[in-house]
Amino acid sequence: MEASRNYACREPIGEQMTFDLESLMTSREGENFKLHQEYLNPQLARVLKTLGMDRFYERAEGCYLFDRSGERYLDLLAGFGVYALGRSHPVVKKALHDALDMDLPNLVQLDCALLPGLLAEALVGTMHEGIERCFLANSGAEAVEAAIKFSRCATGRQRILFADHGFHGLTNGALSLNGGREFREGFGPLLPGCDVVAFGDLKSLEEQLAKGDVAAFVVELIQGKGVYMASEEYWRAAEALGKRYGALFVVDEVQTGLGRTGKMWAYEHYGLRPDIVTVSKALSGGYVPVGAMACSAEIFDRVYSKMERAVVHSSTFGRNQLAMVAGLATLQTLEDEEIVDRARVTGEAFEKALAPLVEKYEFFHEVRGKGLMIGLVFGEPSSLRLKSRWKMLETARKGLFSQIIVAPLFTRHKILTQVAADNVNIVKLLPPLICGQDEVDYFVDALDDVLSDAHRNSALVFEFGKTLAKSALSR
Ligand SMILES: Cc1ncc(COP(=O)(O)O)c(C=O)c1O
C-alpha cells in the first residue's frame, strides 16, 4: 500500500497564488539592482553601475551568459572559478533533477547516508595515498576553518602560518590567515597565533617553524589574489621544513583544485604530498554550495578520537544530498570529458596567443599562471608620453589601470574578467575549463583592441580612469 501523503496547500486557496518561479521572475524582471540597493549591498550595486556592469542576466550556458536583450557575454570569471564545467552542464543538471525526483531522504542527520560516502571515496581517490578521509562542508572558508581546527587538534599546537597575499575566505578563522590588510580592517581581534610569512621565502618560513610551536602552514600554491607563484624548489623545501619541525602542510586548493591549473591538484605540479587539502568551488559544478577538507586517517582520528567526540566538528548542511550528487556528477564529468587536460592545452593556447601582446604594449609586462588560472600583469610603461598618464592614474588610485582594462572589455566586448586583487595592476582570467580556441581568439582580439586604445593614449580611456577614481571606487 502506498504511504499516505499529506502536503498542505497544494491548490490555490481562493485568490491566493501558489509559488511559480517563472511568473515571479517575469513579473519582477529588471528590478535586480534596485532590490540589491534596497535590501542587500548598495555599495556593490554602486561599483557595478560605475563599471557599466549593471545587467539582468537571463540565461547561462557553457562559457556564456545572456542578458535579457539576448546579448551574449563571454564569462572569463566563471563565478570566481566554480564553473569549471561551464554553466548549466547537462550531466550535473540531470543528476540534480534525478535526485529531486527520487525524493531522497536528505539530512537525516542521525544516519550515515550513501552519497556522502561515495563523494568522499571519489574525492580521496583523486589525491595522493596519504589522503584517506574527508570532512564535508559548505564552502571554501568552511573547509579552511576545518583545516585550522584539525591542525591544532592533531598537533596540540596553536600557531598557524600563512603567506602574504594569501586568501582563504572571509569567516573569522580564515580571515585570520588573510594576507591582505584591506580585508582584515575593522574586524579584529582575529584568531591569536596566526602569523604571516613572505610568500616564496624559505628563510622567513624556517624562522617561524623553528620555534617548534606551529600547528600548520596554510598556503595556496598559486595565489588567487594576484596569481603569484613560487618555485618548485621552494615548495619542496617548504614541505620538508614542515616535516622537520612537526608542522602540518595545508594546501588550499579551493581555487587551484579540480583541474584549474592543468593538473587535477596544483600540488602535482611540484611533486608534493600535503597533509591536508582544502577543496570547494568547482566541486559541485556551480549548483550547490560545497566544500571539503581532506587529510590522513591519523589526523582525522585525533579529532574524532572517541564516541563522545563523534560530532565534535560538523555542520547541519555539510553532507546535503544535492551537493553530494552534484559533486559526484562533476568528478565523473571531469574524467569523461578529459577536462583537466583540456585546461592544460587551452592554458597553453592562451599563453601563446597573449605573448605577442606583451611584446607589442610597453605597459603589458607579463602573463603568468598555470593552466586556466592566468594573471595579466601590467606595469609602468617605458616611454615618457605614457609614463605621465600612468603616474596620474596610479596617483588617483593604485591599481586603477587594470580597472580601465576590465571595464571596456566588458562594455565594449562583452567579456567578463576581474582585477586580481585590490591595488594591483593585474587582470585575472579564470575561464570555464571547457573553453577552447574560439574563446582564446575572441579574448585576445578584444584585449588587443582595448590595449591599443590605451596605448594610443586615448583620452577616453584615461578620462574613464579618472571618473572611476573619483566616483564609487574611491571609497
Ligand atoms: C584559495 C581560496 N581559499 C578559500 C576561499 C574561500 O572560499 P569561499 O568563498 O567558498 O568561502 C577562496 C575563495 O575565493 C579561495 O580562493
Ligand as a Chemical Component Dictionary entry (heavy atoms), coordinates in Angstrom:
data_LIG
# 
_chem_comp.id                   LIG 
_chem_comp.type                 NON-POLYMER 
_chem_comp.pdbx_formal_charge   0 
_chem_comp.three_letter_code    LIG 
# 
loop_
_chem_comp_atom.comp_id 
_chem_comp_atom.atom_id 
_chem_comp_atom.alt_atom_id 
_chem_comp_atom.type_symbol 
_chem_comp_atom.charge 
_chem_comp_atom.model_Cartn_x 
_chem_comp_atom.model_Cartn_y 
_chem_comp_atom.model_Cartn_z 
_chem_comp_atom.pdbx_ordinal 
LIG C1 C1 C 0 42.135 29.736 -2.152 1  
LIG C2 C2 C 0 40.807 30.043 -1.549 2  
LIG N1 N1 N 0 40.501 29.549 -0.350 3  
LIG C3 C3 C 0 39.326 29.781 0.229  4  
LIG C4 C4 C 0 38.371 30.559 -0.384 5  
LIG C5 C5 C 0 37.061 30.835 0.280  6  
LIG O1 O1 O 0 36.032 30.171 -0.353 7  
LIG P1 P1 P 0 34.532 30.621 -0.128 8  
LIG O2 O2 O 0 34.357 31.918 -0.797 9  
LIG O3 O3 O 0 33.726 29.494 -0.741 10 
LIG O4 O4 O 0 34.320 30.698 1.339  11 
LIG C6 C6 C 0 38.645 31.091 -1.646 12 
LIG C7 C7 C 0 37.653 31.936 -2.328 13 
LIG O5 O5 O 0 37.899 32.608 -3.276 14 
LIG C8 C8 C 0 39.894 30.824 -2.250 15 
LIG O6 O6 O 0 40.206 31.319 -3.440 16 
# 
loop_
_chem_comp_bond.comp_id 
_chem_comp_bond.atom_id_1 
_chem_comp_bond.atom_id_2 
_chem_comp_bond.value_order 
_chem_comp_bond.pdbx_ordinal 
LIG C1 C2 SING 1  
LIG C2 N1 SING 2  
LIG C2 C8 DOUB 3  
LIG N1 C3 DOUB 4  
LIG C3 C4 SING 5  
LIG C4 C5 SING 6  
LIG C4 C6 DOUB 7  
LIG C5 O1 SING 8  
LIG O1 P1 SING 9  
LIG P1 O2 DOUB 10 
LIG P1 O3 SING 11 
LIG P1 O4 SING 12 
LIG C6 C7 SING 13 
LIG C6 C8 SING 14 
LIG C7 O5 DOUB 15 
LIG C8 O6 SING 16 
# 
